[in-house]
């Protein structure tokens, strides 16, 4: 069903955006420790 696949894609994109936002906040708090994790992606 294309409609459910589209909804799933939207959900995945939303989750990724939230995770990236959390990573940015954490990296600001921890400093350079987080840079290795970000570059691993």
mmCIF file of the N, C-alpha and C atoms, coordinates in Angstrom:
data_MODEL
# 
_entry.id   MODEL 
# 
loop_
_atom_site.group_PDB 
_atom_site.id 
_atom_site.type_symbol 
_atom_site.label_atom_id 
_atom_site.label_alt_id 
_atom_site.label_comp_id 
_atom_site.label_asym_id 
_atom_site.label_entity_id 
_atom_site.label_seq_id 
_atom_site.pdbx_PDB_ins_code 
_atom_site.Cartn_x 
_atom_site.Cartn_y 
_atom_site.Cartn_z 
_atom_site.occupancy 
_atom_site.B_iso_or_equiv 
_atom_site.pdbx_formal_charge 
_atom_site.auth_seq_id 
_atom_site.auth_comp_id 
_atom_site.auth_asym_id 
_atom_site.auth_atom_id 
_atom_site.pdbx_PDB_model_num 
ATOM 1   N N  . UNK A 1 1  ? 0.853  -1.211 0.000  1.00 0.00 ? 1  UNK A N  1 
ATOM 2   C CA . UNK A 1 1  ? 0.000  0.000  0.000  1.00 0.00 ? 1  UNK A CA 1 
ATOM 3   C C  . UNK A 1 1  ? 0.887  1.261  0.000  1.00 0.00 ? 1  UNK A C  1 
ATOM 4   N N  . UNK A 1 2  ? 0.870  2.042  -1.064 1.00 0.00 ? 2  UNK A N  1 
ATOM 5   C CA . UNK A 1 2  ? 1.747  3.225  -1.165 1.00 0.00 ? 2  UNK A CA 1 
ATOM 6   C C  . UNK A 1 2  ? 1.499  4.250  -0.064 1.00 0.00 ? 2  UNK A C  1 
ATOM 7   N N  . UNK A 1 3  ? 0.249  4.399  0.366  1.00 0.00 ? 3  UNK A N  1 
ATOM 8   C CA . UNK A 1 3  ? -0.073 5.413  1.374  1.00 0.00 ? 3  UNK A CA 1 
ATOM 9   C C  . UNK A 1 3  ? 0.628  5.107  2.696  1.00 0.00 ? 3  UNK A C  1 
ATOM 10  N N  . UNK A 1 4  ? 0.614  3.844  3.114  1.00 0.00 ? 4  UNK A N  1 
ATOM 11  C CA . UNK A 1 4  ? 1.247  3.480  4.387  1.00 0.00 ? 4  UNK A CA 1 
ATOM 12  C C  . UNK A 1 4  ? 2.766  3.578  4.279  1.00 0.00 ? 4  UNK A C  1 
ATOM 13  N N  . UNK A 1 5  ? 3.305  3.274  3.093  1.00 0.00 ? 5  UNK A N  1 
ATOM 14  C CA . UNK A 1 5  ? 4.748  3.393  2.885  1.00 0.00 ? 5  UNK A CA 1 
ATOM 15  C C  . UNK A 1 5  ? 5.157  4.857  2.990  1.00 0.00 ? 5  UNK A C  1 
ATOM 16  N N  . UNK A 1 6  ? 4.337  5.753  2.436  1.00 0.00 ? 6  UNK A N  1 
ATOM 17  C CA . UNK A 1 6  ? 4.617  7.181  2.495  1.00 0.00 ? 6  UNK A CA 1 
ATOM 18  C C  . UNK A 1 6  ? 4.590  7.665  3.935  1.00 0.00 ? 6  UNK A C  1 
ATOM 19  N N  . UNK A 1 7  ? 3.616  7.188  4.713  1.00 0.00 ? 7  UNK A N  1 
ATOM 20  C CA . UNK A 1 7  ? 3.516  7.573  6.123  1.00 0.00 ? 7  UNK A CA 1 
ATOM 21  C C  . UNK A 1 7  ? 4.732  7.071  6.892  1.00 0.00 ? 7  UNK A C  1 
ATOM 22  N N  . UNK A 1 8  ? 5.195  5.873  6.551  1.00 0.00 ? 8  UNK A N  1 
ATOM 23  C CA . UNK A 1 8  ? 6.364  5.301  7.215  1.00 0.00 ? 8  UNK A CA 1 
ATOM 24  C C  . UNK A 1 8  ? 7.602  6.139  6.913  1.00 0.00 ? 8  UNK A C  1 
ATOM 25  N N  . UNK A 1 9  ? 7.743  6.555  5.650  1.00 0.00 ? 9  UNK A N  1 
ATOM 26  C CA . UNK A 1 9  ? 8.878  7.404  5.272  1.00 0.00 ? 9  UNK A CA 1 
ATOM 27  C C  . UNK A 1 9  ? 8.849  8.710  6.052  1.00 0.00 ? 9  UNK A C  1 
ATOM 28  N N  . UNK A 1 10 ? 7.662  9.306  6.169  1.00 0.00 ? 10 UNK A N  1 
ATOM 29  C CA . UNK A 1 10 ? 7.525  10.563 6.907  1.00 0.00 ? 10 UNK A CA 1 
ATOM 30  C C  . UNK A 1 10 ? 7.910  10.363 8.365  1.00 0.00 ? 10 UNK A C  1 
ATOM 31  N N  . UNK A 1 11 ? 7.487  9.236  8.933  1.00 0.00 ? 11 UNK A N  1 
ATOM 32  C CA . UNK A 1 11 ? 7.829  8.920  10.326 1.00 0.00 ? 11 UNK A CA 1 
ATOM 33  C C  . UNK A 1 11 ? 9.338  8.778  10.499 1.00 0.00 ? 11 UNK A C  1 
ATOM 34  N N  . UNK A 1 12 ? 9.971  8.061  9.584  1.00 0.00 ? 12 UNK A N  1 
ATOM 35  C CA . UNK A 1 12 ? 11.419 7.843  9.672  1.00 0.00 ? 12 UNK A CA 1 
ATOM 36  C C  . UNK A 1 12 ? 12.159 9.169  9.572  1.00 0.00 ? 12 UNK A C  1 
ATOM 37  N N  . UNK A 1 13 ? 11.734 10.027 8.624  1.00 0.00 ? 13 UNK A N  1 
ATOM 38  C CA . UNK A 1 13 ? 12.373 11.339 8.461  1.00 0.00 ? 13 UNK A CA 1 
ATOM 39  C C  . UNK A 1 13 ? 12.214 12.157 9.740  1.00 0.00 ? 13 UNK A C  1 
ATOM 40  N N  . UNK A 1 14 ? 11.015 12.132 10.319 1.00 0.00 ? 14 UNK A N  1 
ATOM 41  C CA . UNK A 1 14 ? 10.765 12.888 11.552 1.00 0.00 ? 14 UNK A CA 1 
ATOM 42  C C  . UNK A 1 14 ? 11.660 12.384 12.680 1.00 0.00 ? 14 UNK A C  1 
ATOM 43  N N  . UNK A 1 15 ? 11.782 11.070 12.816 1.00 0.00 ? 15 UNK A N  1 
ATOM 44  C CA . UNK A 1 15 ? 12.620 10.483 13.872 1.00 0.00 ? 15 UNK A CA 1 
ATOM 45  C C  . UNK A 1 15 ? 14.080 10.881 13.676 1.00 0.00 ? 15 UNK A C  1 
ATOM 46  N N  . UNK A 1 16 ? 14.550 10.834 12.421 1.00 0.00 ? 16 UNK A N  1 
ATOM 47  C CA . UNK A 1 16 ? 15.938 11.206 12.129 1.00 0.00 ? 16 UNK A CA 1 
ATOM 48  C C  . UNK A 1 16 ? 16.183 12.670 12.476 1.00 0.00 ? 16 UNK A C  1 
ATOM 49  N N  . UNK A 1 17 ? 15.234 13.542 12.112 1.00 0.00 ? 17 UNK A N  1 
ATOM 50  C CA . UNK A 1 17 ? 15.385 14.968 12.414 1.00 0.00 ? 17 UNK A CA 1 
ATOM 51  C C  . UNK A 1 17 ? 15.438 15.202 13.915 1.00 0.00 ? 17 UNK A C  1 
ATOM 52  N N  . UNK A 1 18 ? 14.589 14.508 14.668 1.00 0.00 ? 18 UNK A N  1 
ATOM 53  C CA . UNK A 1 18 ? 14.594 14.643 16.127 1.00 0.00 ? 18 UNK A CA 1 
ATOM 54  C C  . UNK A 1 18 ? 15.928 14.164 16.695 1.00 0.00 ? 18 UNK A C  1 
ATOM 55  N N  . UNK A 1 19 ? 16.411 13.027 16.199 1.00 0.00 ? 19 UNK A N  1 
ATOM 56  C CA . UNK A 1 19 ? 17.688 12.490 16.683 1.00 0.00 ? 19 UNK A CA 1 
ATOM 57  C C  . UNK A 1 19 ? 18.837 13.442 16.382 1.00 0.00 ? 19 UNK A C  1 
ATOM 58  N N  . UNK A 1 20 ? 18.825 14.046 15.188 1.00 0.00 ? 20 UNK A N  1 
ATOM 59  C CA . UNK A 1 20 ? 19.874 15.007 14.835 1.00 0.00 ? 20 UNK A CA 1 
ATOM 60  C C  . UNK A 1 20 ? 19.810 16.220 15.752 1.00 0.00 ? 20 UNK A C  1 
ATOM 61  N N  . UNK A 1 21 ? 18.596 16.680 16.070 1.00 0.00 ? 21 UNK A N  1 
ATOM 62  C CA . UNK A 1 21 ? 18.441 17.806 16.983 1.00 0.00 ? 21 UNK A CA 1 
ATOM 63  C C  . UNK A 1 21 ? 18.984 17.476 18.360 1.00 0.00 ? 21 UNK A C  1 
ATOM 64  N N  . UNK A 1 22 ? 18.698 16.265 18.846 1.00 0.00 ? 22 UNK A N  1 
ATOM 65  C CA . UNK A 1 22 ? 19.204 15.830 20.155 1.00 0.00 ? 22 UNK A CA 1 
ATOM 66  C C  . UNK A 1 22 ? 20.724 15.755 20.122 1.00 0.00 ? 22 UNK A C  1 
ATOM 67  N N  . UNK A 1 23 ? 21.284 15.218 19.025 1.00 0.00 ? 23 UNK A N  1 
ATOM 68  C CA . UNK A 1 23 ? 22.738 15.116 18.898 1.00 0.00 ? 23 UNK A CA 1 
ATOM 69  C C  . UNK A 1 23 ? 23.393 16.485 18.942 1.00 0.00 ? 23 UNK A C  1 
ATOM 70  N N  . UNK A 1 24 ? 22.762 17.475 18.287 1.00 0.00 ? 24 UNK A N  1 
ATOM 71  C CA . UNK A 1 24 ? 23.328 18.829 18.298 1.00 0.00 ? 24 UNK A CA 1 
ATOM 72  C C  . UNK A 1 24 ? 23.328 19.404 19.703 1.00 0.00 ? 24 UNK A C  1 
ATOM 73  N N  . UNK A 1 25 ? 22.221 19.191 20.448 1.00 0.00 ? 25 UNK A N  1 
ATOM 74  C CA . UNK A 1 25 ? 22.125 19.697 21.826 1.00 0.00 ? 25 UNK A CA 1 
ATOM 75  C C  . UNK A 1 25 ? 23.177 19.012 22.700 1.00 0.00 ? 25 UNK A C  1 
ATOM 76  N N  . UNK A 1 26 ? 23.298 17.684 22.559 1.00 0.00 ? 26 UNK A N  1 
ATOM 77  C CA . UNK A 1 26 ? 24.258 16.928 23.365 1.00 0.00 ? 26 UNK A CA 1 
ATOM 78  C C  . UNK A 1 26 ? 25.683 17.353 23.032 1.00 0.00 ? 26 UNK A C  1 
ATOM 79  N N  . UNK A 1 27 ? 25.964 17.553 21.737 1.00 0.00 ? 27 UNK A N  1 
ATOM 80  C CA . UNK A 1 27 ? 27.322 17.921 21.331 1.00 0.00 ? 27 UNK A CA 1 
ATOM 81  C C  . UNK A 1 27 ? 27.693 19.296 21.863 1.00 0.00 ? 27 UNK A C  1 
ATOM 82  N N  . UNK A 1 28 ? 26.706 20.186 21.983 1.00 0.00 ? 28 UNK A N  1 
ATOM 83  C CA . UNK A 1 28 ? 26.981 21.498 22.577 1.00 0.00 ? 28 UNK A CA 1 
ATOM 84  C C  . UNK A 1 28 ? 27.336 21.357 24.051 1.00 0.00 ? 28 UNK A C  1 
ATOM 85  N N  . UNK A 1 29 ? 26.684 20.402 24.726 1.00 0.00 ? 29 UNK A N  1 
ATOM 86  C CA . UNK A 1 29 ? 26.922 20.220 26.161 1.00 0.00 ? 29 UNK A CA 1 
ATOM 87  C C  . UNK A 1 29 ? 28.237 19.494 26.423 1.00 0.00 ? 29 UNK A C  1 
ATOM 88  N N  . UNK A 1 30 ? 28.528 18.474 25.616 1.00 0.00 ? 30 UNK A N  1 
ATOM 89  C CA . UNK A 1 30 ? 29.708 17.649 25.886 1.00 0.00 ? 30 UNK A CA 1 
ATOM 90  C C  . UNK A 1 30 ? 30.949 18.172 25.185 1.00 0.00 ? 30 UNK A C  1 
ATOM 91  N N  . UNK A 1 31 ? 30.784 19.062 24.199 1.00 0.00 ? 31 UNK A N  1 
ATOM 92  C CA . UNK A 1 31 ? 31.929 19.608 23.488 1.00 0.00 ? 31 UNK A CA 1 
ATOM 93  C C  . UNK A 1 31 ? 32.339 18.748 22.317 1.00 0.00 ? 31 UNK A C  1 
ATOM 94  N N  . UNK A 1 32 ? 33.645 18.464 22.213 1.00 0.00 ? 32 UNK A N  1 
ATOM 95  C CA . UNK A 1 32 ? 34.165 17.781 21.030 1.00 0.00 ? 32 UNK A CA 1 
ATOM 96  C C  . UNK A 1 32 ? 34.030 16.269 21.115 1.00 0.00 ? 32 UNK A C  1 
ATOM 97  N N  . UNK A 1 33 ? 33.621 15.741 22.256 1.00 0.00 ? 33 UNK A N  1 
ATOM 98  C CA . UNK A 1 33 ? 33.481 14.300 22.423 1.00 0.00 ? 33 UNK A CA 1 
ATOM 99  C C  . UNK A 1 33 ? 32.502 13.719 21.396 1.00 0.00 ? 33 UNK A C  1 
ATOM 100 N N  . UNK A 1 34 ? 31.470 14.476 21.050 1.00 0.00 ? 34 UNK A N  1 
ATOM 101 C CA . UNK A 1 34 ? 30.395 13.981 20.201 1.00 0.00 ? 34 UNK A CA 1 
ATOM 102 C C  . UNK A 1 34 ? 30.774 13.974 18.719 1.00 0.00 ? 34 UNK A C  1 
ATOM 103 N N  . UNK A 1 35 ? 31.808 14.690 18.325 1.00 0.00 ? 35 UNK A N  1 
ATOM 104 C CA . UNK A 1 35 ? 32.142 14.828 16.906 1.00 0.00 ? 35 UNK A CA 1 
ATOM 105 C C  . UNK A 1 35 ? 32.447 13.490 16.251 1.00 0.00 ? 35 UNK A C  1 
ATOM 106 N N  . UNK A 1 36 ? 33.093 12.584 16.977 1.00 0.00 ? 36 UNK A N  1 
ATOM 107 C CA . UNK A 1 36 ? 33.393 11.266 16.437 1.00 0.00 ? 36 UNK A CA 1 
ATOM 108 C C  . UNK A 1 36 ? 32.135 10.500 16.085 1.00 0.00 ? 36 UNK A C  1 
ATOM 109 N N  . UNK A 1 37 ? 31.116 10.603 16.928 1.00 0.00 ? 37 UNK A N  1 
ATOM 110 C CA . UNK A 1 37 ? 29.845 9.931  16.680 1.00 0.00 ? 37 UNK A CA 1 
ATOM 111 C C  . UNK A 1 37 ? 29.171 10.478 15.436 1.00 0.00 ? 37 UNK A C  1 
ATOM 112 N N  . UNK A 1 38 ? 29.168 11.802 15.292 1.00 0.00 ? 38 UNK A N  1 
ATOM 113 C CA . UNK A 1 38 ? 28.496 12.430 14.154 1.00 0.00 ? 38 UNK A CA 1 
ATOM 114 C C  . UNK A 1 38 ? 29.182 12.030 12.849 1.00 0.00 ? 38 UNK A C  1 
ATOM 115 N N  . UNK A 1 39 ? 30.514 11.998 12.844 1.00 0.00 ? 39 UNK A N  1 
ATOM 116 C CA . UNK A 1 39 ? 31.246 11.650 11.625 1.00 0.00 ? 39 UNK A CA 1 
ATOM 117 C C  . UNK A 1 39 ? 31.095 10.169 11.291 1.00 0.00 ? 39 UNK A C  1 
ATOM 118 N N  . UNK A 1 40 ? 30.731 9.345  12.279 1.00 0.00 ? 40 UNK A N  1 
ATOM 119 C CA . UNK A 1 40 ? 30.506 7.925  12.036 1.00 0.00 ? 40 UNK A CA 1 
ATOM 120 C C  . UNK A 1 40 ? 29.291 7.714  11.135 1.00 0.00 ? 40 UNK A C  1 
ATOM 121 N N  . UNK A 1 41 ? 28.311 8.613  11.225 1.00 0.00 ? 41 UNK A N  1 
ATOM 122 C CA . UNK A 1 41 ? 27.152 8.549  10.334 1.00 0.00 ? 41 UNK A CA 1 
ATOM 123 C C  . UNK A 1 41 ? 27.584 8.980  8.939  1.00 0.00 ? 41 UNK A C  1 
# 
